[in-house]
Amino acid sequence: MNRKDCIDWKGLETYLSAEVVVCGGGSAGAFAAIAAAREGADVLLVESQGYLGGSAVGALVMPYMTVRVPGEPRCSGLHNELDNRIRAYHQEKHIQNSFDPIIHGILLEQMCRESGVRILLHACVCGAKTEEGMSLGSPASGKSKRICAIAVACKDGIRKIEGKIFIDGTGDGSLSVLAGAGFEAGNPKTGANQPMSLRYFVGGVNKETLGRFLDSLGDPDNARSGKSGGGLFGCVVERRDSALKPIFLQAVAEGDLWEQSMAYWTMFEIPGRKDEVAFNNPEFFDLTDACDPLQLTELQLRGRAFIYKELAFYKKYFKGFENAYISAISIVPGIRESRRIHTKYRLTAMDVLGQRKFKGCISQCNYPVDVHGSEELFREDLPAGDPQKPWYEIPYDCLVGADLENLLVAGRCIGADFVAQSSIRIQICCHSMGEAAGIAAAMCSTKSLLPGQVSGEEVAERMRERGADFV
Ligand SMILES: Cc1cc2nc3c(=O)[nH]c(=O)nc-3n(C[C@H](O)[C@H](O)[C@H](O)COP(=O)(O)OP(=O)(O)OC[C@H]3O[C@@H](n4cnc5c(N)ncnc54)[C@H](O)[C@@H]3O)c2cc1C
């Protein structure tokens, strides 16, 4: 179905303007804004929700998946700074790579404000005005275009924001698409995006009792107290045996659980929350289109109904949940993949699996390909990896908008194929992409350049100077 941007631009006064306008304040967008501001740019960060942190905060997504490069971490300087602030907050209760989502958001807000980022919350980007561009030809149209303003939907209607360089950190590539950029979406074999989830936390849990119960099952890979390190953990997923599975099957047989709860279920700890556990579920393989409001509505309604039933299941079939209650439910849907924007370079499955290296590398990672529910996709033509340097790299060119000359894209919606996106979407990579986009945007602003004229090697060098520990 076609939807049209029908903003009456002529009747709109400029509400705000900035040299660098970052749309979306999640893992990538918040980092982009901080990096650009610290490089001296005038930055406005526009976010549709009432907090910063995106999925890490609103969808309760934690811990940071590690990049799995030997001699870790291989992170951006800003990530290391945030991680240090998180450790300082949690102190002895810190669990490696994990964080309390609320604190994560507050710390990001602190970092933005300290760096001089202007923040506009409760403003949803709903339109983009383009004009003829300056110097770079667009491969798609033969004519270059640039974004000159965005429209944001606020409580009192539509407002206009002007800028010179725009960074799309919306996760869904919404700014890019509204401005007319080309994009891909979903699994090329089925057209479906990755499944969406609705995470939640349960409080009032007696973790001693729960831990003993998990250890008593004798399957430490899938059920453990975590006393020997790493925290409490439980797991039931399709195509993998787990000592917890018979318990789930019995509950399904007795009508105490819906079968879909077994498709993907994991339980783990939240640092600093002594009687709470987190769940990375329920996950719905029939709800995949994150840009369709009806599917998002169904995800949140059905998700909460599942969560309610799952709580009763824990109380009846597990130990330690006698006084348990639901302490948090994601306020936004958990979206793994939606749109992937056309950029100067498109990262491919072969680059990821072949552990390809690039000039102008802005992120290094060896997190595996992680396509929920369809593994056959990447089993064909496996390229040989690189035993000497077992990781792949994301080049700066994956962030440079192909169809709009003043657009940078950062986060899970960068230019990548379906399989590559399933690996690069982890938060640490999104942080690096955000920092790189912010540094590049500031370079554009101070040197009057367009993102396509900025050297990826210079961006990478600046990231190193700012504390990135790339090899
Ligand atoms: C269920 C689930 C589990 C995951 N597990 C892990 C994990 O354990 N570890 C890990 O590292 N990664 C995990 N991931 C992946 C990771 O969380 C995401 O890929 C990553 O957070 C994406 O970051 P982002 O900045 O691209 O998008 P987001 O963090 O989602 O940020 C996008 C921001 O843009 C805002 N926005 C959107 N549209 C607009 C608009 N039109 N106007 C203004 N603002 C807008 C949103 O409100 C949001 O704040 C998981 C993802 C999901 C969904």
The ligand as an ORCA input file, in Angstrom:
! r2SCAN-3c Opt
* xyz 0 1
  C      14.098     -8.708     21.078
  C      15.473     -8.226     20.752
  C      16.548     -8.765     21.408
  C      17.836     -8.296     21.140
  N      18.873     -8.775     21.879
  C      20.056     -8.138     21.816
  C      21.061     -8.396     22.782
  O      20.874     -9.219     23.689
  N      22.236     -7.714     22.695
  C      22.481     -6.797     21.702
  O      23.570     -6.217     21.681
  N      21.538     -6.530     20.772
  C      20.333     -7.145     20.821
  N      19.340     -6.820     19.944
  C      19.626     -5.880     18.841
  C      19.723     -4.431     19.272
  O      18.982     -4.184     20.437
  C      19.191     -3.474     18.195
  O      19.539     -3.898     16.913
  C      19.803     -2.088     18.433
  O      19.449     -1.635     19.723
  C      19.335     -1.128     17.372
  O      19.812      0.157     17.649
  P      19.341      1.379     16.754
  O      19.968      2.594     17.335
  O      19.538      1.071     15.331
  O      17.750      1.425     16.974
  P      16.971      1.724     18.335
  O      17.790      1.487     19.538
  O      15.684      0.987     18.237
  O      16.702      3.291     18.256
  C      15.855      3.883     17.307
  C      15.321      5.160     17.941
  O      14.660      5.946     16.967
  C      13.429      6.410     17.485
  N      12.552      6.627     16.341
  C      12.029      5.691     15.510
  N      11.298      6.272     14.561
  C      11.347      7.603     14.800
  C      10.780      8.732     14.156
  N      10.014      8.604     13.073
  N      11.022      9.953     14.676
  C      11.822     10.107     15.769
  N      12.376      9.071     16.421
  C      12.148      7.840     15.933
  C      12.978      5.280     18.396
  O      12.030      5.717     19.336
  C      14.292      4.876     19.032
  O      14.585      5.638     20.170
  C      18.042     -7.293     20.157
  C      16.948     -6.755     19.487
  C      15.672     -7.207     19.795
  C      14.523     -6.563     19.106
*
